[in-house]
């Protein structure tokens, strides 16, 4: 039986506020380069007051992934909490306009907090440093998880960042249970090395018990397995998970499954803004997988999609990814 | 005595919602190509529901001009009405972050309407078709005009679009009176040929009585003087206004003053999004003028700035305009 959804994603619903900044700005304002830091509303307001002119583009890690799969023609849905405010409507519009289903009930106008946003500071080298005010997206509860939706997914895709926030583990458990009850498979992204640091035990347990496909980058998988030996981390992951897709920046991606290992080369491009590279790698990989491509090809699709995303501001595809796959002989 | 501001602008405070669309989409949804159409909230919600993923970038014609002057180091202030909502805060941030003063009191949370926005549909040829929901920005009244601000300006810059909306003429009159009382000069942009159509008599009167510098493009000045002869339109304008700066797309710009006429060539570039080309032409021209450059150089600066703006999405400068002026030997 064909399931109604190729991939259903769960994550933090975030609008990105993208601005350019130099290294001195990061130092002066205590922004750690290249990672995601959680900030409260007060810090968000302060930091926003310091940055230059910005542009607003819908983001959210898993939402970027789901948008990428929808862009490629995959059947997708997304679960994540916005508020019934202007930024929330922008987030919902951009996801639906890309062809993804999105029906999570927004927090009402009167609720505390606002739609989550991420002040993304892009340095001249194209690296992004993320400052996330979670707002209402922190409060995604098991009640927001529609079991029929999860049961209808060939794959669910879980965002590691969602380990932050109350009731997030319960929400994930409910989603995993429903998905597995109909033979659905579970993919997880580790999201960020410091996120792994905060929740290593919970990540470990989920990986051991439930995860069929793990997305990570070098820093994240090293943090996960508390080693500085990349090959060791990959081997240990491969011993407990069916499929590993691990990116390594300009060195491309490593895919491990069934005792084999493949390498997908990175596509050289001028890095304008690295925001979303990992998200779109995962989106293209999952699309390839659900479209029946072999794992090496999925990895190569991921690298092509990542190179498109880092060539412009924002974490949603601007070029036609399917056309790029054809150009690279992948479809 | 040096005045505190080089340029103070008055216009509609708008956040642009930029999306790509093809010609068929414009036809299907009754969007007229290449011009600005006013739409109500219902139409805005409907049209927004039909367009693809978008990005939000602060816009507003005069605000883009003022942001450009501030970007170049000019001392500027802006007057235009937003609401105390998320889009209003985005608009205010982006202008202040560029270095412009912006102190217009926002419409309160409870006010009818929202911060104005413009759904900008960019076709593959780079042309933009604008669908503007004015919202609260329509209601800028004489009370919002700070006479001390206007009196402190070497130039005020009036946006033709602001002829729409109740009390807009009274607000302009107050601003002009205050500016002229201290020897300030008045510049006006015609904004749009259909805007000229709606308010020709009022434009005529202001031009005859008050305007020292007129910005227009070919379609606007033809509409203004109800002729199809471009040279005739320019001559008639030159007979009643000190300085005319008239753009003509890929043919560059024509500057007329003191019985002379100069031509500034357009800078060839790949057109990604024409939004803001005229606004930044005006910004660069006014900056050049207040920095003491001759009119021909001001026109060439305008063309360089316009070429930068049309090379990317959005109507605010991304490259360093001063550096571009140096590259072109203008400063």
Boltz contact constraints between the chains, C-beta under 6 A:
constraints:
  - contact:
      token1: [A, 52]
      token2: [B, 97]
      max_distance: 6.0
  - contact:
      token1: [A, 53]
      token2: [B, 94]
      max_distance: 6.0
  - contact:
      token1: [A, 53]
      token2: [B, 97]
      max_distance: 6.0
  - contact:
      token1: [A, 53]
      token2: [B, 98]
      max_distance: 6.0
  - contact:
      token1: [A, 53]
      token2: [B, 316]
      max_distance: 6.0
  - contact:
      token1: [A, 55]
      token2: [B, 55]
      max_distance: 6.0
  - contact:
      token1: [A, 55]
      token2: [B, 57]
      max_distance: 6.0
  - contact:
      token1: [A, 56]
      token2: [B, 56]
      max_distance: 6.0
  - contact:
      token1: [A, 57]
      token2: [B, 55]
      max_distance: 6.0
  - contact:
      token1: [A, 85]
      token2: [B, 86]
      max_distance: 6.0
  - contact:
      token1: [A, 86]
      token2: [B, 85]
      max_distance: 6.0
  - contact:
      token1: [A, 86]
      token2: [B, 86]
      max_distance: 6.0
  - contact:
      token1: [A, 86]
      token2: [B, 87]
      max_distance: 6.0
  - contact:
      token1: [A, 87]
      token2: [B, 86]
      max_distance: 6.0
  - contact:
      token1: [A, 94]
      token2: [B, 53]
      max_distance: 6.0
  - contact:
      token1: [A, 97]
      token2: [B, 52]
      max_distance: 6.0
  - contact:
      token1: [A, 97]
      token2: [B, 53]
      max_distance: 6.0
  - contact:
      token1: [A, 98]
      token2: [B, 53]
      max_distance: 6.0
  - contact:
      token1: [A, 316]
      token2: [B, 53]
      max_distance: 6.0
